[in-house]
Amino acid sequence: MRQMEFKMERMGLLQVGDVLPVTEGKLPTSYYYTLGQAFAMSGNYKFHERLTSREGTVISVEETPKGYFVTVEFDE
């Protein structure tokens, strides 16, 4: 299992247990991922860190001083 963290702009969009699709975006030297219909976004990942799953399960939603963060688990 692989876990990734995504940044969300507002609370209440997702719940623990939600299964969501993930869309991959490409930058010149890295990749980023969008969760669901733009509910949350990942940081940038290098080629060797690239995600192969296209669906993940939300395992936590947290509010921190830096914003809202979602942890998603993938079958990898």
N, CA, C and O atoms as a DFTB+ gen file, in Angstrom:
304 C
 N C O
     1  1       0.834      -1.182       0.000
     2  2       0.000       0.000       0.000
     3  2       0.880       1.247       0.000
     4  3       1.936       1.288       0.631
     5  1       0.422       2.244      -0.713
     6  2       1.140       3.518      -0.776
     7  2       0.196       4.626      -0.326
     8  3      -0.983       4.634      -0.681
     9  1       0.719       5.548       0.449
    10  2      -0.081       6.673       0.923
    11  2       0.479       7.970       0.352
    12  3       1.694       8.154       0.275
    13  1      -0.421       8.865      -0.047
    14  2      -0.030      10.181      -0.551
    15  2      -0.896      11.237       0.125
    16  3      -2.041      10.985       0.500
    17  1      -0.321      12.415       0.267
    18  2      -1.036      13.521       0.889
    19  2      -1.453      14.530      -0.178
    20  3      -0.687      14.848      -1.087
    21  1      -2.676      15.024      -0.047
    22  2      -3.235      16.005      -0.967
    23  2      -3.690      17.217      -0.175
    24  3      -4.136      17.073       0.964
    25  1      -3.588      18.403      -0.748
    26  2      -4.012      19.651      -0.099
    27  2      -5.393      20.019      -0.613
    28  3      -5.647      20.018      -1.818
    29  1      -6.286      20.334       0.330
    30  2      -7.656      20.713       0.021
    31  2      -7.869      22.164       0.445
    32  3      -7.270      22.611       1.423
    33  1      -8.699      22.894      -0.261
    34  2      -8.931      24.305       0.055
    35  2     -10.020      24.526       1.091
    36  3     -10.003      25.529       1.805
    37  1     -10.966      23.602       1.180
    38  2     -12.028      23.768       2.196
    39  2     -12.483      22.402       2.707
    40  3     -12.415      21.399       1.997
    41  1     -12.938      22.390       3.930
    42  2     -13.360      21.166       4.605
    43  2     -14.750      20.748       4.128
    44  3     -15.505      21.562       3.596
    45  1     -15.076      19.479       4.324
    46  2     -16.410      18.994       4.024
    47  2     -16.589      18.403       2.636
    48  3     -17.680      17.944       2.297
    49  1     -15.538      18.409       1.832
    50  2     -15.661      17.867       0.478
    51  2     -15.532      16.349       0.444
    52  3     -16.140      15.689      -0.399
    53  1     -14.741      15.798       1.358
    54  2     -14.455      14.367       1.369
    55  2     -14.644      13.795       2.762
    56  3     -14.579      14.510       3.762
    57  1     -14.881      12.476       2.806
    58  2     -15.006      11.775       4.083
    59  2     -14.114      10.543       4.057
    60  3     -13.809      10.009       2.991
    61  1     -13.700      10.099       5.230
    62  2     -12.905       8.877       5.343
    63  2     -13.703       7.729       4.737
    64  3     -14.891       7.571       5.021
    65  1     -13.047       6.932       3.903
    66  2     -13.699       5.800       3.254
    67  2     -14.102       6.071       1.812
    68  3     -14.390       5.131       1.071
    69  1     -14.129       7.335       1.397
    70  2     -14.466       7.660       0.005
    71  2     -13.432       7.047      -0.934
    72  3     -12.232       7.110      -0.665
    73  1     -13.891       6.459      -2.029
    74  2     -13.007       5.927      -3.068
    75  2     -13.110       6.877      -4.251
    76  3     -14.189       7.079      -4.809
    77  1     -11.958       7.465      -4.633
    78  2     -11.958       8.507      -5.656
    79  2     -10.951       8.224      -6.760
    80  3      -9.915       7.603      -6.523
    81  1     -11.265       8.687      -7.973
    82  2     -10.290       8.571      -9.061
    83  2      -9.206       9.627      -8.906
    84  3      -9.412      10.659      -8.267
    85  1      -8.056       9.357      -9.494
    86  2      -6.925      10.284      -9.462
    87  2      -6.494      10.558     -10.900
    88  3      -6.329       9.629     -11.690
    89  1      -6.312      11.827     -11.236
    90  2      -5.878      12.230     -12.562
    91  2      -4.435      12.708     -12.489
    92  3      -4.068      13.475     -11.599
    93  1      -3.625      12.251     -13.432
    94  2      -2.207      12.629     -13.457
    95  2      -1.994      13.813     -14.391
    96  3      -2.519      13.850     -15.504
    97  1      -1.218      14.775     -13.918
    98  2      -0.819      15.914     -14.733
    99  2       0.687      15.892     -14.895
   100  3       1.401      15.408     -14.016
   101  1       1.181      16.418     -16.022
   102  2       2.615      16.369     -16.290
   103  2       3.187      17.777     -16.391
   104  3       2.646      18.641     -17.081
   105  1       4.284      17.980     -15.692
   106  2       5.076      19.200     -15.789
   107  2       6.358      18.839     -16.533
   108  3       6.594      17.655     -16.771
   109  1       7.188      19.794     -16.906
   110  2       8.415      19.450     -17.647
   111  2       9.318      18.434     -16.943
   112  3       9.919      17.588     -17.604
   113  1       9.422      18.503     -15.622
   114  2      10.333      17.577     -14.929
   115  2       9.665      16.773     -13.821
   116  3      10.356      16.096     -13.060
   117  1       8.341      16.829     -13.710
   118  2       7.669      16.096     -12.638
   119  2       6.199      15.846     -12.983
   120  3       5.704      16.260     -14.031
   121  1       5.521      15.153     -12.063
   122  2       4.101      14.832     -12.198
   123  2       3.362      15.317     -10.960
   124  3       3.946      15.404      -9.879
   125  1       2.082      15.635     -11.113
   126  2       1.231      15.987      -9.984
   127  2      -0.101      15.274     -10.170
   128  3      -0.413      14.809     -11.266
   129  1      -0.890      15.188      -9.096
   130  2      -2.131      14.429      -9.134
   131  2      -3.290      15.248      -8.581
   132  3      -3.143      15.985      -7.606
   133  1      -4.444      15.105      -9.225
   134  2      -5.671      15.768      -8.809
   135  2      -6.638      14.698      -8.316
   136  3      -6.871      13.703      -9.003
   137  1      -7.189      14.896      -7.152
   138  2      -8.068      13.923      -6.520
   139  2      -9.521      14.219      -6.865
   140  3     -10.010      15.320      -6.615
   141  1     -10.205      13.241      -7.435
   142  2     -11.616      13.394      -7.777
   143  2     -11.825      14.506      -8.780
   144  3     -11.027      14.680      -9.701
   145  1     -12.888      15.252      -8.604
   146  2     -13.202      16.375      -9.493
   147  2     -12.591      17.651      -8.929
   148  3     -13.293      18.616      -8.625
   149  1     -11.265      17.636      -8.795
   150  2     -10.490      18.769      -8.278
   151  2     -10.813      19.075      -6.818
   152  3     -10.835      20.240      -6.421
   153  1     -11.066      18.027      -6.007
   154  2     -11.280      18.214      -4.580
   155  2      -9.988      18.609      -3.883
   156  3      -9.992      19.438      -2.973
   157  1      -8.870      18.005      -4.318
   158  2      -7.577      18.254      -3.675
   159  2      -6.460      17.974      -4.672
   160  3      -6.660      17.276      -5.665
   161  1      -5.275      18.529      -4.394
   162  2      -4.127      18.380      -5.269
   163  2      -2.904      17.923      -4.510
   164  3      -2.714      18.273      -3.346
   165  1      -2.075      17.138      -5.177
   166  2      -0.843      16.648      -4.556
   167  2       0.283      17.641      -4.804
   168  3       0.130      18.628      -5.524
   169  1       1.409      17.346      -4.188
   170  2       2.628      18.059      -4.513
   171  2       3.182      17.481      -5.804
   172  3       2.516      16.691      -6.474
   173  1       4.397      17.873      -6.153
   174  2       5.037      17.357      -7.364
   175  2       5.873      16.130      -7.038
   176  3       6.516      16.055      -5.991
   177  1       5.852      15.167      -7.960
   178  2       6.597      13.918      -7.804
   179  2       7.505      13.695      -9.007
   180  3       7.123      13.978     -10.143
   181  1       8.693      13.192      -8.754
   182  2       9.627      12.882      -9.832
   183  2       9.176      11.622     -10.566
   184  3       8.291      10.905     -10.099
   185  1       9.790      11.359     -11.715
   186  2       9.394      10.232     -12.565
   187  2       9.423       8.907     -11.809
   188  3       8.498       8.105     -11.942
   189  1      10.469       8.662     -11.017
   190  2      10.579       7.380     -10.315
   191  2       9.585       7.252      -9.153
   192  3       9.433       6.164      -8.597
   193  1       8.910       8.343      -8.781
   194  2       7.897       8.329      -7.724
   195  2       6.477       8.302      -8.299
   196  3       5.502       8.405      -7.554
   197  1       6.364       8.167      -9.595
   198  2       5.090       8.247     -10.314
   199  2       4.083       7.211      -9.803
   200  3       4.444       6.069      -9.516
   201  1       2.833       7.620      -9.696
   202  2       1.741       6.775      -9.228
   203  2       1.224       5.918     -10.380
   204  3       1.018       6.422     -11.484
   205  1       1.012       4.625     -10.131
   206  2       0.479       3.753     -11.180
   207  2      -1.009       3.469     -10.986
   208  3      -1.694       3.130     -11.952
   209  1      -1.524       3.599      -9.770
   210  2      -2.957       3.391      -9.500
   211  2      -3.754       4.581     -10.013
   212  3      -3.230       5.692     -10.096
   213  1      -4.995       4.360     -10.350
   214  2      -5.871       5.439     -10.808
   215  2      -7.062       5.642      -9.884
   216  3      -8.001       6.366     -10.215
   217  1      -7.014       4.990      -8.708
   218  2      -8.101       5.109      -7.748
   219  2      -7.545       4.894      -6.347
   220  3      -6.693       4.029      -6.142
   221  1      -8.021       5.675      -5.384
   222  2      -7.540       5.541      -4.017
   223  2      -8.651       5.732      -3.002
   224  3      -9.732       6.226      -3.325
   225  1      -8.370       5.334      -1.771
   226  2      -9.335       5.428      -0.676
   227  2      -8.862       6.459       0.342
   228  3      -7.711       6.419       0.778
   229  1      -9.736       7.373       0.717
   230  2      -9.410       8.396       1.719
   231  2      -9.294       7.717       3.080
   232  3     -10.218       7.035       3.522
   233  1      -8.133       7.911       3.752
   234  2      -7.969       7.312       5.079
   235  2      -7.936       8.356       6.191
   236  3      -8.117       8.016       7.360
   237  1      -7.704       9.634       5.838
   238  2      -7.819      10.682       6.858
   239  2      -8.012      12.045       6.210
   240  3      -7.546      12.299       5.099
   241  1      -8.712      12.915       6.934
   242  2      -8.920      14.309       6.534
   243  2      -8.589      15.137       7.766
   244  3      -9.207      14.968       8.818
   245  1      -7.610      16.037       7.637
   246  2      -7.149      16.805       8.800
   247  2      -7.094      18.293       8.510
   248  3      -6.837      18.718       7.384
   249  1      -7.341      19.075       9.552
   250  2      -7.166      20.522       9.476
   251  2      -5.912      20.877      10.270
   252  3      -5.788      20.510      11.438
   253  1      -4.989      21.587       9.640
   254  2      -3.761      22.035      10.289
   255  2      -3.661      23.551      10.131
   256  3      -4.455      24.141       9.399
   257  1      -2.708      24.189      10.798
   258  2      -2.530      25.629      10.603
   259  2      -2.183      25.994       9.158
   260  3      -2.390      27.134       8.742
   261  1      -1.657      25.036       8.392
   262  2      -1.299      25.285       6.987
   263  2      -2.445      25.002       6.028
   264  3      -2.322      25.285       4.836
   265  1      -3.553      24.455       6.507
   266  2      -4.701      24.184       5.644
   267  2      -5.279      22.803       5.895
   268  3      -5.024      22.182       6.927
   269  1      -6.053      22.340       4.942
   270  2      -6.714      21.037       5.038
   271  2      -5.934      20.020       4.214
   272  3      -5.553      20.292       3.076
   273  1      -5.698      18.850       4.798
   274  2      -4.934      17.810       4.125
   275  2      -5.683      16.491       4.148
   276  3      -6.304      16.123       5.145
   277  1      -5.609      15.783       3.020
   278  2      -6.262      14.495       2.845
   279  2      -5.179      13.449       2.587
   280  3      -4.309      13.649       1.740
   281  1      -5.232      12.345       3.308
   282  2      -4.310      11.234       3.058
   283  2      -5.103      10.143       2.347
   284  3      -6.172       9.726       2.793
   285  1      -4.537       9.693       1.218
   286  2      -5.204       8.690       0.382
   287  2      -4.292       7.484       0.250
   288  3      -3.079       7.626       0.098
   289  1      -4.885       6.287       0.311
   290  2      -4.135       5.051       0.210
   291  2      -4.415       4.404      -1.142
   292  3      -5.562       4.328      -1.583
   293  1      -3.346       3.936      -1.793
   294  2      -3.435       3.312      -3.103
   295  2      -2.894       1.881      -3.032
   296  3      -2.008       1.584      -2.230
   297  1      -3.430       1.005      -3.870
   298  2      -2.955      -0.387      -3.958
   299  2      -1.723      -0.430      -4.851
   300  3      -1.828      -0.655      -6.057
   301  1      -0.566      -0.215      -4.258
   302  2       0.703      -0.302      -4.988
   303  2       1.713      -1.000      -4.140
   304  3       2.855      -1.182      -4.563
